[in-house]
Amino acid sequence: MHMAKSTYYFEINKKDVIAERNQEILKEIQSIFESNKRRYGVRRVHQELRNRGYQVNHKRVQRLMHEAGLEGKCPKEKYHSYKGEVGKIADNIVNRDFSTTAPLEKWTTDVSQFNFSWGKCYLSPILDMNTNEIISYDLSKSLNLEQIDRMLNRAFDDFSKAVEEYIDYYNNKRIQAKTKWMPPVQYRIASMCLA
């Protein structure tokens, strides 16, 4: 090959160092992925690596996650209610301007529908538009609150606990771009300290 011995060994050693470094990063990626209940995709895993002091390209993170079969969960389909007019329509005072200057200034809500073998469940959280923190939520088996069933109630008491755990995780651990890659509660505390 007409290559100096030293060049050959240098290139072999370089490949070993890169492979070793990739293994170290992959272990950290797996730790981040698992501690966030397998919900983080490439963007959040990459940012959390940066938060932990790793200088790594997002494409490398994407490749390592793909090779390891680590894929974040797709968002749940949102509930789409009846499009007609029912009752009185409230004034549009926000006018799609969701910008805020302080916590608790503007709140928003939406409904997510979950489909189970035993029926449907609806989650309606109130979200602070400044910190992305979930302030409160309502969980029900029907949108009109008229249907009550013992069997569904049991399946509901378990789902409610899972939602409560997820909201604690969302507020206290899940990093977001809007909150400067901090969890919402940490961002709120940091914002109040600066004020």
C-alpha positions as CSV (number, residue, x, y, z in Angstrom):
1,M,0.0,0.0,0.0
2,H,3.1,2.2,0.1
3,M,2.1,3.6,3.5
4,A,4.4,4.4,6.4
5,K,4.0,2.1,9.4
6,S,3.5,5.0,11.7
7,T,0.6,6.3,9.5
8,Y,-1.0,2.9,9.4
9,Y,-0.9,2.5,13.2
10,F,-2.0,6.1,13.8
11,E,-5.2,5.5,11.6
12,I,-5.9,2.2,13.4
13,N,-5.5,3.8,16.8
14,K,-7.7,6.8,15.7
15,K,-10.6,4.4,14.8
16,D,-10.3,2.7,18.2
17,V,-10.5,6.0,20.0
18,I,-13.6,7.0,17.9
19,A,-15.3,3.7,18.6
20,E,-14.5,4.0,22.3
21,R,-15.8,7.6,22.4
22,N,-19.0,6.5,20.6
23,Q,-19.5,3.7,23.2
24,E,-19.2,6.3,26.0
25,I,-21.7,8.7,24.3
26,L,-24.1,5.8,23.5
27,K,-24.1,4.8,27.2
28,E,-25.0,8.4,28.1
29,I,-27.7,8.5,25.3
30,Q,-29.2,5.2,26.7
31,S,-29.3,6.6,30.2
32,I,-31.0,9.8,29.0
33,F,-33.5,7.9,26.9
34,E,-34.4,5.4,29.7
35,S,-34.6,8.0,32.5
36,N,-37.1,10.0,30.3
37,K,-39.4,7.0,29.8
38,R,-38.2,6.4,26.2
39,R,-40.0,9.7,25.2
40,Y,-37.0,11.8,24.1
41,G,-36.1,12.0,20.4
42,V,-32.8,13.1,18.9
43,R,-33.3,16.8,19.5
44,R,-33.9,16.5,23.3
45,V,-31.3,13.8,23.8
46,H,-28.7,16.0,21.9
47,Q,-29.6,19.0,24.1
48,E,-29.4,17.0,27.3
49,L,-26.0,15.7,26.3
50,R,-24.9,19.3,25.8
51,N,-26.4,20.1,29.3
52,R,-24.1,17.3,30.6
53,G,-21.0,18.8,29.0
54,Y,-20.7,16.6,25.9
55,Q,-19.7,18.4,22.7
56,V,-21.3,16.2,20.0
57,N,-22.9,16.8,16.7
58,H,-26.7,16.1,16.5
59,K,-26.1,13.9,13.4
60,R,-23.8,11.7,15.4
61,V,-26.5,11.4,18.1
62,Q,-29.1,10.6,15.4
63,R,-26.8,7.9,13.9
64,L,-26.0,6.3,17.3
65,M,-29.7,6.3,18.4
66,H,-30.7,4.8,15.0
67,E,-28.1,2.1,15.2
68,A,-29.2,1.3,18.8
69,G,-32.9,1.3,17.8
70,L,-33.8,4.1,20.2
71,E,-36.8,6.1,18.9
72,G,-38.9,8.6,20.9
73,K,-42.6,8.1,21.1
74,C,-44.8,9.8,18.5
75,P,-47.3,12.3,19.9
76,K,-50.8,11.1,20.6
77,E,-53.5,12.2,18.2
78,K,-55.4,15.2,19.5
79,Y,-59.1,15.1,20.1
80,H,-61.1,16.9,17.4
81,S,-64.5,18.0,18.7
82,Y,-67.6,18.8,16.8
83,K,-66.9,21.7,14.4
84,G,-70.4,23.3,14.6
85,E,-71.6,26.0,16.9
86,V,-72.9,24.9,20.3
87,G,-73.7,27.5,23.0
88,K,-72.1,30.9,23.3
89,I,-68.7,31.6,21.7
90,A,-66.3,33.4,24.0
91,D,-64.5,36.6,22.8
92,N,-61.1,36.0,21.3
93,I,-59.1,38.3,23.6
94,V,-55.8,36.5,23.0
95,N,-56.1,36.7,19.2
96,R,-53.4,33.9,18.8
97,D,-50.8,36.1,20.5
98,F,-49.3,33.5,22.9
99,S,-46.3,35.6,23.9
100,T,-45.9,36.5,27.6
101,T,-43.7,38.5,29.9
102,A,-44.2,36.6,33.2
103,P,-45.6,33.3,34.6
104,L,-49.4,33.0,35.1
105,E,-50.1,35.7,32.6
106,K,-51.8,33.5,29.9
107,W,-53.0,30.0,30.1
108,T,-54.2,27.7,27.4
109,T,-56.0,24.3,27.3
110,D,-56.6,21.6,24.9
111,V,-58.2,18.1,24.9
112,S,-56.3,14.9,24.2
113,Q,-58.2,11.7,23.5
114,F,-56.8,8.3,24.6
115,N,-58.3,5.1,23.1
116,F,-58.3,1.9,25.1
117,S,-59.9,-1.5,24.7
118,W,-62.4,-0.5,27.4
119,G,-63.3,2.9,25.9
120,K,-62.1,6.5,25.6
121,C,-60.5,8.8,28.1
122,Y,-60.1,12.6,27.7
123,L,-57.2,14.7,29.2
124,S,-57.6,18.5,29.4
125,P,-54.6,20.3,30.9
126,I,-54.2,24.0,31.6
127,L,-50.7,25.1,30.4
128,D,-48.9,28.3,31.4
129,M,-47.8,29.9,28.2
130,N,-44.8,31.5,29.8
131,T,-43.1,28.5,31.5
132,N,-44.9,25.6,29.7
133,E,-45.8,24.3,33.1
134,I,-49.0,22.3,33.6
135,I,-51.0,24.2,36.2
136,S,-54.0,21.9,36.5
137,Y,-55.7,19.1,34.5
138,D,-59.0,17.3,34.3
139,L,-59.3,13.6,33.4
140,S,-62.6,12.1,32.4
141,K,-64.2,9.2,30.6
142,S,-66.6,11.3,28.7
143,L,-66.8,14.9,27.6
144,N,-70.2,15.4,29.1
145,L,-69.4,13.7,32.4
146,E,-72.6,11.7,32.3
147,Q,-71.3,8.2,31.9
148,I,-70.1,6.3,35.0
149,D,-69.2,2.7,34.9
150,R,-67.6,0.6,37.7
151,M,-65.3,-1.4,35.4
152,L,-64.2,1.7,33.5
153,N,-63.7,3.5,36.9
154,R,-61.0,1.0,37.9
155,A,-59.2,1.3,34.6
156,F,-59.7,5.1,34.8
157,D,-58.2,5.2,38.9
158,D,-54.8,3.5,37.2
159,F,-54.7,5.8,34.2
160,S,-55.2,8.8,36.5
161,K,-52.2,7.8,38.6
162,A,-50.0,7.4,35.4
163,V,-51.1,10.9,34.2
164,E,-50.2,12.3,37.6
165,E,-46.7,10.7,37.4
166,Y,-46.3,12.0,33.9
167,I,-47.3,15.6,34.8
168,D,-44.7,15.5,37.7
169,Y,-42.1,14.3,35.2
170,Y,-43.2,16.9,32.6
171,N,-43.0,19.8,35.1
172,N,-39.8,18.7,36.9
173,K,-37.6,16.7,34.5
174,R,-38.6,17.2,30.8
175,I,-36.4,19.8,29.1
176,Q,-37.9,22.0,26.3
177,A,-36.5,24.5,23.8
178,K,-39.0,27.2,24.9
179,T,-37.7,26.9,28.5
180,K,-34.0,27.2,27.5
181,W,-33.5,23.4,27.8
182,M,-34.7,23.3,31.4
183,P,-37.7,21.7,32.9
184,P,-40.7,24.1,33.3
185,V,-40.5,24.4,37.1
186,Q,-36.7,25.0,37.0
187,Y,-37.2,27.6,34.3
188,R,-39.9,29.4,36.4
189,I,-37.6,29.4,39.5
190,A,-34.7,30.8,37.4
191,S,-37.0,33.4,35.8
192,M,-38.2,34.6,39.3
193,C,-34.6,34.8,40.6
194,L,-33.7,37.1,37.7
195,A,-36.8,39.3,38.2
